[in-house]
Amino acid sequence: MSIAEKLQEIVGRDWVVAKREQMERYLADETADAIRPKPADNVVLVKPASAEEISAILKMANQEKTPVFVRGGGTGICGGAVPIADGILLSMERLDRIIEVDRNNLMVVAEAGVPFGNMLKAVEEASLFFPPHPGDEGAHVGGLVACNAGGTRAVKYGVIRNFVRGLEAVLPTGEIITTGGKLLKNNQGLDLMHLLINSNGTLGVITKVIFRLCPKFNSSGTLVISYDSRHKAIDTVPQILQSGVIPLAIEYVERDVIEISARRLSMTWPATKGLAYLMVILTGDSEDEVYSQGERVSDICERNGAVDILIAERREEQANILKIRSEVYSSLKPRVADVLDITVPPASIGVMMDRVDAVAQRYDVKIPTYGHAADGNLHPHLMVDLAEKGILREVKRAVYQDAIELGGVITGEHGLGVIRLADLDLCPDGKIWELMRGIKQVFDPNNILSPGIGVL
């Protein structure tokens, strides 16, 4: 009996796809074309509807020594959802129930295949708030956990890890486990839940998530602060945080990049002055509280050389500004060979941007860079001309080396996936990688789950 036939016995004939032309859209993610891994030739797509079906699939895969790759919404940009070896591609799309929004415990329980946007809508309808917002609302909530997604709001609330309270997962050997729950405290043994978070589908298939929620804020405002100098903009950020105002987000962008995004969306970036911008989102219990925060931030920015300060109060205006910022990568993507995800200590972000400029000057190329100004996470974009000149990897490694020298890492939110593994020699603590391989071996003795992804 073939693998496809065995899968049909588990999930039914309608949920197994063996013809290549019927699964093409499942074989890639949002990784830039120049570096996206090539999918294997012999892949069977399966769409289970429960943890029990996934358990049966993984038990069969262990018996057959067949690799299994897990696919969520396909929004990742490091090749982590691409089936790079012959085997099974497991789509989570049918695990799409929002089981409960628990107002009393401030929790939401959702299956792993729920699109992030659907969960946000359900939470908002319950007059509650889920603080992290990693970006693409088509991402699946299980994928957000598996990648420990970050995004613009990490400065105030942290990343996805900070809001996961419980998980259901199927281990590579087929056992179904539950970790955590609707709990705020749990010291019952080693914390396997946090080991599964950011495991990139290598230690288990996440099937259900419990997230902590927050009360909904009543008022918000978005400042767009213009500067003639990047250094003045970046130097302002620590002073804002030291003032006691902790914004929901502080983003840094430059005029040439943000206007490309605005034009693609047929929208208008509201700032007409300056070359560099901070986008600061403030929240509070009342309009007066947000206004007071805005005044304090504006005073700091003016003392640091801001040439213009705009405030958007209406919800539509704020949404438009965030939309333009959120679509920068999509707007640049046709010309991008790789988007990096370096993170340095927040106070070193200005130095890191100078070093990116120095690398660009050394190789006579342009490297557009923007990012999360208050948490040290930058996204230098390496354009297709670097690949055409044959210097893409050399330039990338130069940027990585500078980040590491400043006490940083080569990925802060996108993860290693497939495309970052080749550069881990720049991170020389071999014992760390040895321990990770040992953990992988304990969870997945036959190395059938996402082999070649996330772990050397």
N, C-alpha and C positions, 0 to 999 in steps of 0.2 A: 504494500500500500504506500502511495506517495505521501509526501509531507502535506500537500494540498488536501488530499483525501482524509488524512488524519485530522487536519484542522476542521474540515467540513463536519466530521463526526462530533466535534466539540461545540462549534458555534452555528452550524447549519450552512447549507450551500450558498445562501444569499450573501453571506458575510465573509467569503473567501474569494480573493481576486488573484488569478494566476497570469492573466494576459497583461503584457507590458503596457500596451497602449491604454489600458483602463486604470493604470496606477501611476502614470507619469507625474501627476501633481504631488504625489506622496513621496517622491524620490529626491526632493530638494527642499532646502529651507531658504531663508533670506540672506544667506552668506553671499558675498560678492562673487560674481561669476569667475573672476580670475583665480580665486583660491578655493572655490567650493569643491569638496571631495566628489569623486566620481562614484555614483552608486554601482553596486555589484550587478552582474548580469542576471543572476538567477535568484529572484526574490519573490516570495509569496506574501501578499498583503492579507492580514486578517483583522476583523473588527469585532472583538468580543464585547459583551454587554455587562459583564460582572467580574468581580474579583475571583469568583469560583471558576469561570471560564478561563481567565488568565492563568490561574493556578494549574489547570489541566494542560494548557498550552506549554507552560514552562516545564512541567513534569515530562511531557512528551519530548520537548526540545532537549532536555538533559539526557533522556534515553537515546536520542538520535545524535547527540553532540552537535546540534544545529544552532547557530547563532540567532539571537532574537534582538531586534532593535526597536526601541520605543519611540513613537511619534505622537506629539501633542498637536499644538496649533501650527507648527512649522514656522514660527516667527524668530527662531534663534539665528544668530549670525556667526556661528563658529563651527558649523557642520555637524553639530551633535545629534541631529535627527536623520542623518543620511545613512542608509544601510550600506556600509562599506565592505561587507562580505556577503557571500551567498547565504541565504537563510530566510528568516521570517521577519516581516515588518509589521509590528503590532500597533495599530491605530487606536487611540483612546477616545475617539469621537462619540461612541455610543454610551459612555459613562458620563452622561450629561445632565444629571438631576441635581438641582439645589434642594437638598434634603430638608433643611431647616434654617430659618433666621431666628435665633433665640434672643429675644430682646432682654429677658431677665438676666441671662448670663453674659450678654454682649458677645455672642459667638455666632458664626455662620458655619454650617456643615454642608459641604458640596463634594460631589464626585469629581474625579480628577479631570474629566473631559469637558467640564463646564467652561465655556469661553469667559474670560475675565470680565468682559463688558456685561455679560448677562448677570454675573454675580454682583457687580457694582450696582446694577439697576435694582436687583432684589434688595440689597442692603439699603440703598437710598429710599426705596419705597417703604422701608420699615423705619425711616427717619434716623438711620444710623450711618456711620462713616467708616470706610476701610482706608486707612491712611496711605499705604504704599501705592504708587502708580508707576509701574515699570515702563509703560509706553503703550505698545500695541495691545488693544483690547480684544483682539482675536486670539491672543495667547490662551492656552488652557491653564487652569489654576494648578493642576498637577505639575505642569512644566515650570510654572513660576517657582514652585517649591523645589523641584529637582535641580533648578539652576540658581536658586537663592537670588531671585531677580532684585534689582535695585531701583533705579529711576530717580526722578527729580526730587521726590519728597524725603529722601533718606536723611537730609540734614536735620529735620525736626523729629522724624518718627523712626528712622532706621530702615532696614531692608526687610524683605519678606520673612526671613528667619525670626525676626523679632515679634511676628504676629502668628506664627504657627503654634497651636496648642496641642494638636493631636493629628496622627496619621494612621491610615490603614494602608498596608503595602503587601505585595506578594513578593516573597524572596525568590531569587533565581532558581532555587531548588523546589519551588512550588508552594511552600508553606505561607499561609496568610497570617500576618501579625498586626496587632494594634498597639500603637505607642501613644502615650499621653491621653488627652481627653479634654473635656471642658474644665480644665484645671489651670489655676494660676501658680500653683506650687506643686512640684513633683520631684522628690529626691529618691525615688524607688529604684535604686540600681544605676548602672551606666546609662547615659542618655542616648539611646539608639535613635530616637527621633531626630536629634540634631545631626547625627551621622548620616541619616538618609537625606536630610536637606543639603542641597548642593552636591549630591552624589551623581548627578547627570545621568540617571537611569542605569547606573552600573552596579548598584547594590540591591536594587529592588524596583518593582513597578508600583509607584504610588497610585492608589485607587480612590482614596477618600481623604479629605483635608478638613480640619477644624481650625478656623481662623478667629483670632480675637478681634473685636470691633471697638469703636469709640463712639461717644456721643457726637452728633453732627454739630459742626460749628454754625453759628447764625449769620456770620458776615465775613466777607473776604474782599481783598483788593489786590491788584497787580500793579507794581511799579515797573516802568521801563526807564532806566537811568542811562543817559548817554554820556560818553567820554570821548575825548580826542586821543587818549592814550590808553592802551591795554593795561599798562602798569598801574595807572591811577585807578582803573576799575578793579583790578585784582587786589590792590593794596587796601581797598575799602572794605573788603569782605570780612577780615578778622575784626575790624572795628565795629561792624554791624553786630557780629556775634557777641563781642565783649560788652556791648551796650545792654545786654539782657533781652533784646528782641531776637527770638528764634523764628525766622520765617519758615513757612511751609516749604519753600524752595528758593534757592539763589542760583540762577543759571547765567553762564557767560557765553555770549555769541558776538560775532563780528559782522559788520555791515554787509560785506560781499557775500558771505555765506547765508545769512538770514534772508536777504533779498532774493536769492535764488529760490529758497523755499516758498517765500510769499508769492513770487511770480508763478511758480508751478501750480499753486493752489488758487490762483486768480484772486489773491487777497492783498492787503496793503499792510506792511509793517508800519506801526504808528509813529515811530521816531524818525525825524528827518534830519536831525543834527547828529554829529559825532560819528566815530568809526568803530567804537567798541561799546557793548551794552551789558548791563546787568539786568536780569529779569528777576524781580523779587516778589514772591507771593506771600501775602500776610493774611492771617485768619484770626478771628476772635469771637467773643460772645455777643458783641454789639458793634454797630457802625462806629460809635465813639471810640471803642477800644482799637479797632483797625485804623481809624484816623489818627489816633495818638501814636500808634506804632509807625505809621507812615510818616508823620512829622519827624520822629526821632531818626528814622532811616534817611529821610531827605536831608536833614541837617548834617548828618555824617557824610553823605555823598557830596553835598555842596562844599564842605570843608576840604574834600579830597579832589576837587577839580571837576565835578560833574558839570557838563555844559547844558543839560536839559533834564528835566524829570517829568514824566507823564504818569498819571494814575488812571487806571481803568477800574471803575466801580461796578458797572453793569455786568451781569453774568455773561452776556453774549460777547462783550468786548474782551473780557478775561479769557473766555474760551477760544476766541480767535487768536489771541497772542500765544496761548499755550499750543494751539494747533500748529501755528507756523513754526514754533520751536520744535515740536515733536516730530515734524515731518522733514527735518533737515537731512537725515540720512537717506530717506526715500527720495528726496529731491536730488541729492548728490550721487545716488547709487549708480546710475548709468556710467558715471565717470570715475567710480571708486574701484580700486583693486583690493583694498583691505581697510577696514575701520578698526583702529586699535582701541584698547580699553584700559589704559594704564591708570594706576592709582598711586599717589604719593601722599605723604603727610599733608594735610590741608594748607599749612603755612608755607609749604614748598611749591605750591601750584604755579606761582609766578615764575620761579626759577625753572621749573619743568617746561613751561611754555617757551621760555628763552632758549632752553636747550633744544627743543623741537625746532625752533627757528634756526639755530646754529646747524643742526643736522640738514635742514632744508637748504641752507646756504652752501654747506659743504658739498652737497650733491647737485646743486643748481636745480632744485625742484621746488614746487609749492606744496605745503602740507597744511590744508585748512584744519583748524583745531577749535573745538568748543567743548563745553562740558559742565559738570556740576561743581560750581565754583567753591562751594562751602564744604564739600566732603573730599576734595582732592582727586576726583575721578574725571579724567580727560579722554576725549575721543579724537586723536589725530587721524585724519583721513589720508591714506596713501593712494594717490590717483593712478589711473591706468597707464600714464606715461612712464611710471617707474617700472611697471611690468614690461612695457615695450622696450625700455632701455636695459632690462635685465638686472636691475638693481633693487627690486622690490624687497627681497629678503634682507639684503645688506642694510638698507635704510631702516627697515623694521627693527632689526636687531640693535642698531645704533640707538634708536629711541628706547628700546627695552633696557639697554645697558644704562642709559642715563636715569631711567626711572628707578632701577634697582640700586644704583649708587646713591640716590636720594632717600633710600629706605622704603621704596615702593615695590609694587608687584606688577606683573605683566597683564593681569586681568582683575578688574574690580567688580564687574557685574555680569559680563557676557559668559564667563567660564572658559575652560580649556577646549572643550569639544574635541574635534579632530585637528583643527588647523593650528592650535597653539602648542601642541605636544612637542613638535620638532625644536622648539626654542627653550625647552626646560633645562637644557644644559647651562643656560645663563643663571639658573637658580641652583647653585651647586650643593645644597645640603642633601646629600644622597640618602641619609638616614630617614628623612621625611618621606621620600618617594618609596623607600624600602618598606616603611610602615604602611603606607597606603596600599602597596601591592599585597602586603600580608593581609590587610583588612579585606581587600577584594577577594583574595583566595578563600578566606573563611566564609564569606557570604556566597561566593560563586565558584565552587571548587572545579567546575568544568569550563569556566570562563565562557559561558554561553550568552550572558546578558551584556549587550552593547560592547563587545570586544573592540579594543582600539580606540575607545572614546573616553576622555576624561582622566584616564590613569595610564601612566607609562607602562 
